[in-house]
Amino acid sequence: MPIVLCIYYSFTNFNPLFKGFKVIGFQNYADLLKDSAFGHAIVVTCIIALIVTIAANAMGLLSALLVNYKSWVYNASRTIFFTPQVLSPVVVGFIWSIMLTDDGVLNKLLGYIGLSGTSWLANPSIVVYSIAAVIVWQSMGFCTVVFLATLQSIPSDLYEAAKIDGCNRRQKFRHITYPLLAPGITINTVMLLISTFKVFDHVVVLTNGGPGTTSETISLKIINTAFNENQMGYASSMAVVLFALIGVISIVVVTGLKRREVEY
């Protein structure tokens, strides 16, 4: 019902401050095509989604390979890697907003090694990448768990046969591990893309879209338009575009990644 109402309102000029509204057809969608602020929000969201998807997958795979052993040390490492995932995005945002201030922990550490710090959340040229790094830190644990489960489902017989054939570690990873990790890559990529295209909490706590609107994402733009500017109809059209964008990207990514999955 909320989805149906959202689609309906996207064709209206609904404003909660005024009594009554009328259907205006595709006017909201036509205005979106000329809205540079919404276009900027799409670009920012795509940058974050691309960075998070690639970096979290890469770091998750690396950490999964490191902890893919049975001992108390590696069990403790798995807990450490997964801990950020169970934290609320708001909590993560507050933690990193303190660490990334001008006199925060990160700049102090850089100072100790002779490097100059920067305004991680106030510098327009790097603020989007700072937000993406925070999301990567939190998302890496989920990727690690998925990759670890996929690694442990690979039959050991394949590695034993490869060892007999004289394969080294690099060859085993290239010809056995990586191809059979395809299901895990598919799951992680799709989940990361969906979550990052909807990213809101991290951005609100860290920068609230600032400086200015430099780090404003689609979700934040929708909320600001709906509840700060009271343009519910226009915000609904943005939400429909976001819904369609996530749907199309998910279908394309799943279809593409499914093709490289192999069976054993």
Backbone as JSON, one array per atom type, in Angstrom:
{
  "sequence": "MPIVLCIYYSFTNFNPLFKGFKVIGFQNYADLLKDSAFGHAIVVTCIIALIVTIAANAMGLLSALLVNYKSWVYNASRTIFFTPQVLSPVVVGFIWSIMLTDDGVLNKLLGYIGLSGTSWLANPSIVVYSIAAVIVWQSMGFCTVVFLATLQSIPSDLYEAAKIDGCNRRQKFRHITYPLLAPGITINTVMLLISTFKVFDHVVVLTNGGPGTTSETISLKIINTAFNENQMGYASSMAVVLFALIGVISIVVVTGLKRREVEY",
  "N": [[0.81, -1.21, 0.0], [1.93, 1.34, 0.84], [3.79, 1.65, -1.28], [2.12, 1.79, -3.53], [0.66, 4.13, -2.89], [2.75, 5.97, -2.87], [3.55, 5.97, -5.57], [1.18, 6.95, -6.67], [1.0, 9.54, -5.46], [3.18, 10.67, -6.65], [2.32, 11.64, -9.02], [0.98, 13.9, -8.42], [0.47, 17.2, -6.93], [0.83, 17.15, -4.21], [0.84, 18.63, -1.06], [1.33, 18.74, 2.31], [0.7, 20.97, 3.84], [-1.31, 22.32, 2.7], [-4.78, 22.18, 2.0], [-6.22, 19.66, 0.15], [-5.32, 18.49, -3.16], [-4.12, 18.11, -6.54], [-4.08, 16.07, -9.51], [-1.29, 16.1, -11.55], [-0.15, 14.84, -13.62], [2.74, 13.88, -15.45], [4.35, 15.92, -14.6], [5.99, 16.27, -12.32], [8.02, 14.41, -12.84], [9.05, 15.47, -15.17], [10.1, 17.83, -14.16], [12.09, 16.76, -12.58], [14.0, 15.97, -14.42], [15.17, 18.34, -15.05], [16.21, 19.16, -12.72], [19.0, 20.05, -11.21], [20.03, 19.67, -8.67], [18.96, 17.24, -7.83], [20.11, 15.61, -9.74], [22.78, 15.89, -8.99], [22.65, 14.6, -6.51], [22.19, 11.99, -7.33], [24.61, 11.42, -8.61], [26.41, 11.6, -6.44], [25.43, 9.51, -4.85], [25.88, 7.32, -6.55], [28.68, 7.34, -6.71], [29.4, 6.75, -4.04], [28.17, 4.22, -3.83], [29.62, 2.73, -5.75], [32.28, 2.84, -4.76], [31.98, 1.64, -2.21], [30.95, -0.9, -2.87], [33.04, -2.11, -4.38], [35.33, -1.82, -2.68], [34.5, -2.91, -0.16], [33.9, -5.52, -0.9], [36.45, -6.4, -1.77], [38.04, -6.07, 0.57], [36.58, -7.63, 2.31], [36.87, -10.16, 1.16], [39.64, -10.5, 1.43], [39.95, -10.48, 4.25], [38.38, -12.71, 4.85], [39.87, -14.77, 3.72], [42.04, -14.65, 5.41], [41.04, -15.44, 7.9], [40.11, -17.96, 7.56], [40.43, -20.4, 9.06], [40.53, -22.89, 11.66], [40.68, -22.1, 14.81], [41.11, -20.64, 18.09], [42.18, -18.13, 17.87], [41.58, -17.28, 15.25], [38.83, -17.45, 15.39], [38.29, -15.42, 17.21], [39.16, -13.3, 15.66], [37.26, -13.3, 13.63], [35.04, -12.42, 15.04], [35.85, -9.83, 15.67], [36.03, -8.67, 13.1], [33.35, -8.75, 12.35], [31.97, -7.24, 14.19], [31.51, -4.35, 13.67], [29.35, -4.55, 11.89], [27.06, -5.15, 13.34], [26.49, -2.88, 14.67], [24.51, 0.07, 15.02], [23.86, 2.21, 12.22], [23.68, 4.9, 12.94], [25.1, 4.99, 15.35], [27.62, 4.24, 14.41], [28.06, 6.41, 12.72], [28.25, 8.54, 14.59], [30.52, 7.75, 16.04], [32.57, 7.86, 14.08], [32.3, 10.51, 13.28], [33.41, 11.86, 15.37], [36.02, 10.89, 15.29], [36.9, 11.88, 12.87], [37.11, 14.61, 13.0], [38.79, 17.86, 12.92], [40.66, 17.88, 15.0], [40.67, 15.25, 15.61], [41.12, 11.65, 16.17], [42.22, 10.43, 13.85], [43.6, 12.5, 12.44], [45.45, 13.15, 14.41], [46.95, 10.78, 14.55], [48.06, 10.82, 12.0], [49.62, 13.07, 12.31], [51.53, 12.16, 14.12], [53.14, 10.56, 12.54], [54.29, 12.34, 10.9], [52.72, 13.44, 8.9], [50.4, 15.75, 7.46], [47.14, 16.54, 8.63], [43.66, 16.74, 7.59], [40.49, 18.33, 6.84], [38.28, 16.11, 7.06], [35.5, 15.83, 6.84], [34.62, 18.28, 6.11], [35.79, 19.19, 3.88], [35.04, 19.77, 0.63], [36.06, 18.32, -1.54], [36.8, 15.79, -0.69], [34.88, 14.77, 1.03], [32.81, 13.03, 0.26], [34.21, 10.69, -0.24], [35.17, 10.16, 2.28], [32.82, 9.54, 3.67], [32.11, 7.24, 2.24], [34.24, 5.57, 2.98], [33.71, 5.14, 5.69], [31.34, 3.67, 5.53], [32.29, 1.44, 4.18], [33.96, 0.38, 6.17], [32.02, -0.48, 8.02], [30.54, -2.29, 6.49], [32.24, -4.3, 5.72], [32.38, -6.49, 7.44], [30.03, -8.0, 6.98], [30.48, -8.84, 4.33], [32.73, -10.39, 4.78], [31.72, -12.54, 6.31], [29.95, -13.75, 4.48], [31.72, -14.46, 2.39], [33.38, -16.16, 3.83], [31.66, -18.26, 4.49], [31.18, -19.18, 1.92], [33.77, -19.97, 1.14], [34.2, -22.11, 2.91], [32.45, -23.92, 1.93], [33.56, -24.98, -0.28], [34.74, -27.95, -1.65], [37.35, -29.82, -0.14], [38.63, -31.7, -1.59], [39.13, -30.72, -4.12], [41.26, -28.97, -3.78], [43.2, -30.75, -2.9], [43.51, -32.36, -5.15], [44.51, -30.44, -6.9], [46.9, -29.87, -5.63], [48.27, -32.23, -5.96], [48.59, -32.12, -8.68], [50.51, -30.22, -8.83], [50.0, -27.5, -8.39], [50.49, -24.18, -7.25], [49.85, -21.84, -4.48], [48.82, -19.46, -5.57], [47.85, -20.32, -8.05], [45.93, -22.14, -7.2], [44.11, -20.39, -5.99], [43.36, -18.81, -8.17], [42.24, -20.64, -10.05], [40.52, -22.29, -8.65], [39.49, -21.32, -6.07], [38.65, -18.56, -6.58], [36.82, -18.77, -8.87], [34.79, -20.35, -7.67], [33.89, -18.71, -5.72], [32.0, -17.11, -6.75], [29.1, -17.15, -6.17], [29.09, -15.93, -3.62], [30.17, -13.44, -4.23], [28.15, -12.43, -5.84], [25.98, -12.22, -4.0], [27.03, -10.41, -2.09], [27.59, -8.14, -3.7], [25.06, -7.38, -4.73], [23.6, -6.9, -2.35], [25.14, -4.86, -1.18], [24.95, -2.84, -3.12], [22.19, -2.29, -3.08], [21.85, -1.4, -0.41], [23.6, 0.81, -0.28], [22.62, 2.55, -2.21], [20.41, 3.4, -0.91], [21.42, 4.8, 1.18], [21.38, 6.73, 4.11], [21.36, 7.23, 6.96], [24.12, 7.28, 7.79], [25.06, 9.5, 6.33], [23.48, 11.62, 7.26], [24.23, 11.79, 9.98], [27.01, 12.16, 9.83], [27.52, 14.37, 8.04], [25.16, 15.62, 7.3], [24.57, 16.07, 4.67], [26.3, 18.06, 3.97], [29.53, 19.69, 3.21], [27.34, 22.4, 2.43], [25.51, 21.14, -0.13], [27.1, 19.11, -0.88], [27.55, 16.41, -0.17], [25.06, 15.28, -0.35], [22.8, 12.68, -0.61], [20.54, 10.56, -2.58], [18.44, 9.56, -0.96], [18.56, 11.31, 1.24], [18.01, 13.69, -0.07], [15.38, 13.19, -0.83], [14.09, 13.05, 1.68], [14.57, 15.65, 2.67], [13.22, 17.19, 0.74], [10.61, 16.27, 1.08], [9.94, 16.66, 3.85], [11.16, 18.98, 4.8], [10.78, 20.91, 2.82], [8.21, 20.34, 2.28], [7.14, 19.27, -0.09], [5.55, 16.87, -0.96], [4.51, 15.44, -3.15], [6.42, 15.86, -5.16], [8.69, 14.79, -3.9], [7.84, 12.16, -3.75], [7.97, 11.39, -6.41], [10.72, 11.36, -6.73], [11.32, 9.24, -5.02], [10.13, 7.13, -6.39], [11.7, 7.08, -8.69], [14.14, 6.36, -7.51], [13.44, 3.82, -6.55], [12.95, 2.48, -8.99], [15.49, 2.71, -10.11], [17.13, 1.21, -8.36], [15.92, -1.28, -8.72], [16.39, -1.84, -11.49], [19.21, -1.79, -11.64], [19.83, -3.87, -9.84], [18.72, -6.11, -11.15], [20.24, -6.16, -13.51], [22.84, -6.5, -12.48], [22.62, -8.95, -11.02], [21.92, -10.69, -13.12], [24.2, -10.48, -14.74], [26.3, -11.33, -12.99], [25.47, -13.89, -12.34], [26.02, -15.37, -14.55], [28.71, -15.98, -14.45], [28.95, -17.79, -12.48], [29.92, -21.0, -11.38], [29.59, -24.58, -11.33], [30.38, -27.42, -9.25]],
  "CA": [[0.0, 0.0, 0.0], [2.79, 2.53, 0.77], [4.37, 1.78, -2.61], [1.05, 2.26, -4.42], [0.39, 5.52, -2.57], [3.91, 6.76, -3.3], [3.44, 6.12, -7.02], [0.04, 7.85, -6.93], [1.34, 10.91, -5.07], [4.2, 11.2, -7.55], [1.62, 12.29, -10.13], [0.18, 14.98, -7.85], [1.2, 18.31, -6.31], [0.46, 17.01, -2.8], [1.58, 19.39, -0.06], [0.57, 18.54, 3.55], [0.34, 22.25, 4.45], [-2.48, 22.86, 2.02], [-5.89, 21.25, 1.91], [-6.5, 19.25, -1.21], [-4.25, 18.46, -4.16], [-4.64, 17.69, -7.83], [-3.2, 15.26, -10.34], [-0.59, 16.96, -12.53], [0.47, 13.97, -14.63], [4.18, 13.62, -15.38], [5.05, 17.19, -14.39], [7.07, 16.07, -11.35], [9.12, 13.7, -13.49], [9.66, 16.41, -16.1], [10.9, 18.74, -13.35], [13.27, 16.03, -12.11], [14.99, 15.96, -15.49], [15.82, 19.65, -15.06], [16.65, 19.46, -11.35], [20.43, 19.78, -11.08], [20.3, 19.19, -7.31], [18.66, 15.8, -7.81], [21.16, 14.97, -10.54], [23.99, 15.83, -8.15], [22.42, 13.57, -5.49], [22.37, 10.7, -8.0], [26.05, 11.24, -8.82], [27.02, 11.32, -5.13], [25.02, 8.16, -4.44], [26.57, 6.34, -7.41], [30.09, 7.3, -6.3], [29.46, 6.0, -2.78], [27.82, 2.82, -4.1], [30.71, 2.1, -6.48], [33.42, 2.68, -3.86], [31.64, 0.68, -1.16], [30.8, -2.24, -3.45], [34.35, -2.64, -4.75], [36.25, -1.88, -1.54], [34.01, -3.84, 0.86], [34.09, -6.88, -1.44], [37.88, -6.72, -1.77], [38.52, -6.21, 1.94], [35.88, -8.78, 2.89], [37.51, -11.37, 0.65], [40.96, -10.61, 2.05], [39.79, -10.88, 5.65], [37.86, -14.08, 4.89], [41.01, -15.66, 3.45], [42.92, -14.61, 6.58], [40.44, -16.09, 9.08], [39.52, -19.24, 7.15], [41.09, -21.48, 9.78], [39.83, -23.25, 12.89], [41.42, -21.95, 16.06], [40.49, -19.58, 18.87], [42.67, -16.84, 17.37], [40.82, -16.92, 14.07], [37.44, -17.23, 15.83], [38.26, -14.06, 17.78], [39.31, -12.36, 14.53], [35.96, -13.21, 12.95], [34.19, -11.56, 15.87], [36.32, -8.44, 15.51], [35.66, -8.2, 11.77], [31.9, -8.65, 12.19], [31.4, -6.34, 15.18], [30.92, -3.12, 13.11], [28.12, -4.82, 11.16], [25.92, -5.22, 14.25], [26.27, -1.56, 15.23], [23.58, 0.93, 14.29], [24.52, 3.22, 11.38], [23.75, 6.15, 13.68], [26.22, 4.86, 16.28], [28.84, 4.29, 13.58], [28.23, 7.79, 12.28], [28.73, 9.35, 15.71], [31.89, 7.35, 16.35], [33.48, 8.38, 13.06], [32.25, 11.97, 13.24], [34.38, 12.3, 16.38], [37.37, 10.52, 14.85], [37.28, 12.58, 11.65], [37.18, 16.06, 13.19], [40.12, 18.42, 12.68], [41.55, 17.44, 16.08], [40.28, 13.88, 15.92], [42.13, 10.6, 16.28], [42.9, 10.17, 12.58], [44.57, 13.57, 12.17], [46.54, 13.04, 15.4], [47.81, 9.68, 14.12], [48.83, 11.31, 10.84], [50.62, 14.0, 12.83], [52.6, 11.39, 14.76], [54.05, 10.0, 11.53], [54.82, 13.43, 10.11], [51.83, 13.85, 7.81], [49.42, 16.76, 7.85], [45.76, 16.1, 8.55], [42.76, 17.53, 6.76], [39.09, 18.36, 7.3], [37.71, 14.97, 6.34], [34.05, 15.97, 6.63], [34.32, 19.67, 5.73], [36.46, 19.45, 2.61], [34.13, 19.3, -0.44], [36.71, 17.43, -2.5], [37.02, 14.44, -0.15], [33.86, 14.39, 2.0], [32.07, 11.86, -0.24], [35.07, 9.52, -0.07], [35.22, 9.9, 3.72], [31.58, 8.83, 3.99], [32.21, 5.89, 1.66], [35.18, 4.79, 3.79], [33.02, 4.75, 6.92], [30.39, 2.6, 5.17], [33.11, 0.25, 3.89], [34.38, -0.17, 7.47], [30.91, -1.2, 8.64], [30.01, -3.34, 5.61], [33.25, -5.32, 5.47], [32.09, -7.68, 8.24], [29.03, -8.8, 6.28], [31.14, -9.49, 3.2], [33.63, -11.41, 5.33], [30.92, -13.71, 6.7], [29.45, -14.4, 3.26], [32.86, -15.1, 1.71], [33.86, -17.25, 4.68], [30.73, -19.37, 4.3], [31.41, -19.71, 0.57], [35.05, -20.67, 1.16], [34.09, -23.36, 3.64], [31.6, -24.85, 1.18], [34.35, -25.54, -1.39], [35.29, -29.26, -1.25], [38.8, -29.88, 0.03], [39.16, -32.62, -2.61], [39.6, -29.95, -5.26], [42.59, -28.45, -3.44], [44.11, -31.89, -2.84], [43.81, -32.75, -6.53], [45.36, -29.39, -7.46], [48.23, -30.02, -5.03], [48.9, -33.37, -6.63], [48.96, -31.66, -10.03], [51.63, -29.28, -8.73], [49.56, -26.1, -8.37], [50.88, -23.39, -6.08], [48.73, -21.15, -3.85], [48.24, -18.5, -6.5], [47.1, -21.06, -9.05], [44.73, -22.67, -6.54], [43.15, -19.3, -5.81], [42.88, -18.35, -9.47], [41.48, -21.64, -10.8], [39.54, -23.01, -7.81], [38.82, -20.47, -5.08], [37.96, -17.4, -7.14], [35.61, -19.12, -9.63], [33.74, -20.88, -6.81], [33.42, -17.63, -4.85], [31.04, -16.31, -7.51], [27.83, -16.91, -5.46], [29.31, -14.96, -2.56], [30.35, -12.13, -4.86], [26.82, -12.0, -6.28], [25.21, -11.81, -2.82], [27.61, -9.2, -1.52], [27.45, -7.01, -4.62], [23.66, -6.94, -4.78], [23.22, -6.34, -1.04], [25.84, -3.59, -0.99], [24.38, -1.85, -4.02], [20.86, -1.9, -2.58], [21.97, -0.64, 0.84], [24.28, 2.1, -0.48], [21.74, 3.45, -2.95], [19.44, 3.93, 0.05], [22.16, 5.3, 2.34], [20.79, 7.92, 4.7], [21.77, 7.44, 8.35], [25.53, 7.68, 7.86], [25.24, 10.84, 5.78], [22.84, 12.58, 8.15], [25.01, 11.95, 11.21], [28.36, 12.63, 9.54], [27.61, 15.68, 7.39], [23.82, 16.14, 6.97], [24.6, 16.47, 3.28], [27.23, 19.18, 3.77], [29.25, 21.14, 3.26], [26.32, 22.75, 1.46], [24.83, 19.9, -0.56], [28.16, 18.34, -1.54], [27.42, 14.97, 0.11], [23.64, 14.93, -0.27], [22.44, 11.5, -1.38], [19.16, 10.55, -3.06], [17.53, 9.39, 0.18], [18.56, 12.55, 2.01], [17.31, 14.67, -0.89], [13.95, 12.87, -0.74], [13.62, 13.44, 3.01], [14.59, 17.12, 2.75], [12.16, 17.71, -0.12], [9.3, 15.91, 1.62], [9.63, 17.11, 5.21], [11.64, 20.35, 5.02], [10.15, 21.78, 1.83], [6.79, 19.94, 2.24], [6.73, 18.91, -1.44], [5.37, 15.42, -0.88], [4.34, 14.88, -4.49], [7.72, 15.89, -5.85], [9.55, 13.81, -3.22], [7.37, 10.82, -4.12], [8.52, 11.07, -7.74], [12.13, 10.99, -6.49], [11.34, 7.89, -4.43], [9.8, 6.18, -7.46], [12.91, 6.98, -9.52], [15.12, 5.56, -6.75], [12.93, 2.44, -6.56], [13.2, 1.93, -10.32], [16.94, 2.65, -10.31], [17.62, 0.05, -7.61], [15.41, -2.49, -9.37], [17.09, -2.08, -12.76], [20.62, -2.12, -11.36], [19.86, -5.2, -9.21], [18.45, -7.12, -12.18], [21.4, -6.21, -14.42], [23.99, -7.06, -11.74], [22.37, -10.37, -10.75], [21.99, -11.41, -14.4], [25.6, -10.53, -15.18], [27.14, -12.13, -12.1], [25.03, -15.29, -12.36], [26.62, -16.03, -15.71], [30.07, -16.44, -14.16], [28.93, -18.81, -11.42], [30.23, -22.34, -11.88], [29.2, -25.69, -10.46], [31.42, -28.43, -9.08]],
  "C": [[0.86, 1.28, 0.0], [3.4, 2.75, -0.61], [3.34, 2.32, -3.6], [0.75, 3.73, -4.17], [1.52, 6.44, -3.03], [3.85, 7.01, -4.8], [2.31, 7.09, -7.37], [0.4, 9.29, -6.62], [2.38, 11.52, -6.0], [3.6, 11.89, -8.77], [0.75, 13.45, -9.66], [1.09, 16.1, -7.34], [0.95, 18.32, -4.8], [1.42, 17.77, -1.89], [0.77, 19.31, 1.24], [0.13, 19.85, 4.22], [-0.92, 22.86, 3.84], [-3.55, 21.78, 1.9], [-6.18, 20.94, 0.45], [-5.29, 19.28, -2.11], [-4.85, 17.95, -5.46], [-3.59, 16.88, -8.59], [-2.6, 16.16, -11.42], [0.16, 16.13, -13.57], [1.95, 13.77, -14.4], [4.99, 14.89, -15.11], [6.21, 17.04, -13.41], [8.28, 15.39, -11.98], [9.83, 14.59, -14.51], [10.55, 17.4, -15.35], [12.17, 18.07, -12.85], [14.38, 16.04, -13.16], [15.78, 17.27, -15.54], [16.38, 20.04, -13.7], [18.12, 19.08, -11.17], [20.79, 19.25, -9.69], [20.04, 17.7, -7.2], [19.68, 15.03, -8.63], [22.45, 14.85, -9.76], [23.85, 14.74, -7.09], [22.61, 12.17, -6.09], [23.85, 10.41, -8.2], [26.74, 10.87, -7.51], [26.69, 9.91, -4.68], [25.74, 7.09, -5.25], [28.04, 6.22, -7.04], [30.25, 6.48, -5.02], [29.21, 4.52, -3.02], [28.96, 2.09, -4.79], [31.9, 1.83, -5.56], [33.14, 1.59, -2.83], [31.57, -0.74, -1.72], [32.15, -2.87, -3.76], [35.23, -2.85, -3.52], [35.79, -2.89, -0.49], [34.14, -5.29, 0.38], [35.55, -7.29, -1.37], [38.39, -6.96, -0.36], [37.84, -7.38, 2.64], [36.49, -10.09, 2.44], [38.87, -11.58, 1.3], [40.85, -11.07, 3.5], [39.24, -12.29, 5.77], [38.97, -15.1, 4.64], [41.93, -15.75, 4.67], [42.36, -15.41, 7.76], [39.81, -17.44, 8.74], [40.28, -20.42, 7.75], [40.33, -21.73, 11.07], [40.77, -23.18, 14.09], [40.81, -20.78, 16.81], [40.94, -18.2, 18.41], [41.84, -16.37, 16.19], [39.34, -16.71, 14.41], [37.29, -15.83, 16.42], [38.36, -13.02, 16.67], [38.0, -12.2, 13.78], [35.01, -12.3, 13.72], [34.56, -10.1, 15.7], [35.88, -7.88, 14.17], [34.16, -7.94, 11.66], [31.26, -7.64, 13.14], [30.82, -5.05, 14.59], [29.57, -3.34, 12.43], [26.9, -4.79, 12.08], [25.64, -3.88, 14.92], [25.26, -0.79, 14.38], [24.35, 1.92, 13.43], [24.65, 4.57, 12.08], [24.92, 6.13, 14.65], [27.54, 4.94, 15.53], [29.11, 5.71, 13.12], [28.77, 8.69, 13.38], [30.18, 9.02, 16.06], [32.87, 7.99, 15.37], [33.43, 9.89, 12.94], [33.2, 12.57, 14.26], [35.81, 12.05, 15.92], [37.85, 11.36, 13.67], [37.25, 14.11, 11.78], [38.62, 16.54, 13.0], [41.13, 18.01, 13.74], [41.21, 16.03, 16.53], [41.45, 12.9, 15.91], [42.92, 10.43, 14.99], [43.95, 11.23, 12.27], [45.73, 13.53, 13.16], [47.49, 11.91, 15.02], [48.66, 10.09, 12.93], [49.94, 12.26, 11.29], [51.8, 13.28, 13.46], [53.6, 10.84, 13.75], [54.53, 11.07, 10.55], [53.97, 13.87, 8.94], [50.82, 14.87, 8.33], [48.01, 16.21, 7.69], [44.94, 17.0, 7.65], [41.37, 17.53, 7.38], [38.32, 17.3, 6.52], [36.24, 15.15, 5.99], [33.66, 17.38, 6.21], [34.96, 20.06, 4.41], [35.6, 18.91, 1.47], [34.75, 18.29, -1.39], [36.88, 16.0, -1.99], [35.89, 13.95, 0.75], [33.09, 13.15, 1.55], [32.89, 10.59, -0.03], [35.22, 9.16, 1.41], [33.99, 9.13, 4.17], [31.63, 7.4, 3.47], [33.13, 5.01, 2.48], [34.54, 4.3, 5.08], [32.06, 3.58, 6.64], [31.14, 1.31, 4.84], [33.53, -0.42, 5.19], [33.26, -0.97, 8.11], [30.46, -2.39, 7.81], [30.97, -4.51, 5.43], [32.94, -6.62, 6.22], [31.07, -8.59, 7.57], [29.65, -9.55, 5.11], [32.06, -10.61, 3.66], [32.87, -12.69, 5.66], [30.43, -14.47, 5.47], [30.58, -15.12, 2.53], [33.39, -16.28, 2.51], [32.97, -18.48, 4.52], [30.93, -20.01, 2.92], [32.71, -20.49, 0.5], [34.94, -22.04, 1.81], [33.17, -24.36, 2.95], [32.34, -25.47, -0.01], [34.98, -26.85, -0.94], [36.82, -29.25, -1.18], [39.44, -30.81, -1.01], [39.74, -31.86, -3.8], [41.01, -29.42, -5.0], [43.62, -29.58, -3.38], [44.5, -32.34, -4.24], [44.74, -31.73, -7.2], [46.78, -29.49, -6.92], [48.99, -31.16, -5.69], [49.38, -32.98, -8.02], [50.07, -30.62, -10.02], [51.24, -27.81, -8.71], [50.06, -25.4, -7.1], [49.66, -22.64, -5.53], [48.03, -20.18, -4.81], [47.38, -19.2, -7.55], [45.83, -21.67, -8.46], [43.66, -21.6, -6.39], [42.52, -18.91, -7.15], [41.93, -19.34, -10.13], [40.43, -22.37, -9.97], [38.76, -22.03, -6.92], [38.01, -19.36, -5.73], [36.73, -17.77, -7.98], [34.46, -19.59, -8.74], [33.26, -19.88, -5.77], [32.33, -16.8, -5.51], [29.7, -16.11, -6.8], [27.97, -15.88, -4.35], [29.48, -13.56, -3.1], [29.01, -11.57, -5.3], [26.0, -11.47, -5.1], [25.73, -10.49, -2.28], [27.38, -7.98, -2.41], [26.03, -6.48, -4.63], [23.24, -6.29, -3.47], [23.87, -4.99, -0.8], [25.26, -2.5, -1.88], [23.02, -1.36, -3.52], [20.98, -1.01, -1.35], [22.61, 0.73, 0.61], [23.44, 3.06, -1.32], [20.66, 4.04, -2.04], [20.11, 4.63, 1.22], [21.6, 6.65, 2.8], [21.39, 8.23, 6.07], [23.2, 7.95, 8.46], [25.71, 9.13, 7.43], [24.66, 11.9, 6.71], [23.7, 12.85, 9.38], [26.37, 12.58, 10.92], [28.38, 14.07, 9.01], [26.27, 16.37, 7.18], [23.79, 16.69, 5.54], [25.61, 17.55, 2.96], [28.63, 18.73, 3.38], [28.35, 21.59, 2.11], [25.49, 21.54, 1.12], [25.83, 18.95, -1.21], [27.97, 16.84, -1.36], [25.97, 14.54, 0.24], [23.34, 13.75, -1.18], [20.97, 11.55, -1.79], [18.19, 10.46, -1.9], [17.43, 10.67, 1.01], [17.83, 13.65, 1.24], [15.8, 14.44, -0.82], [13.38, 13.35, 0.59], [13.56, 14.96, 3.14], [13.45, 17.73, 1.93], [10.79, 17.46, 0.49], [8.98, 16.61, 2.93], [10.17, 18.5, 5.55], [10.97, 21.34, 4.07], [8.66, 21.46, 1.65], [6.27, 19.69, 0.82], [6.61, 17.39, -1.53], [5.23, 14.78, -2.26], [5.65, 14.79, -5.24], [8.68, 14.88, -5.23], [9.14, 12.39, -3.57], [7.89, 10.42, -5.49], [10.0, 10.71, -7.63], [12.23, 9.57, -5.96], [11.04, 6.83, -5.48], [11.01, 5.98, -8.38], [13.97, 6.14, -8.82], [14.73, 4.1, -6.74], [13.23, 1.77, -7.9], [14.69, 1.75, -10.58], [17.53, 1.43, -9.61], [17.18, -1.25, -8.28], [16.16, -2.84, -10.64], [18.52, -2.51, -12.52], [20.73, -3.52, -10.76], [19.67, -6.3, -10.24], [19.66, -7.29, -13.1], [22.59, -6.88, -13.74], [23.81, -8.55, -11.49], [22.5, -11.19, -12.04], [23.44, -11.56, -14.86], [26.46, -11.43, -14.33], [26.74, -13.6, -12.09], [25.7, -16.06, -13.49], [28.01, -16.59, -15.42], [30.11, -17.45, -13.03], [29.12, -20.19, -12.04], [29.79, -23.39, -10.87], [30.35, -26.69, -10.38], [30.79, -29.74, -8.67]]
}
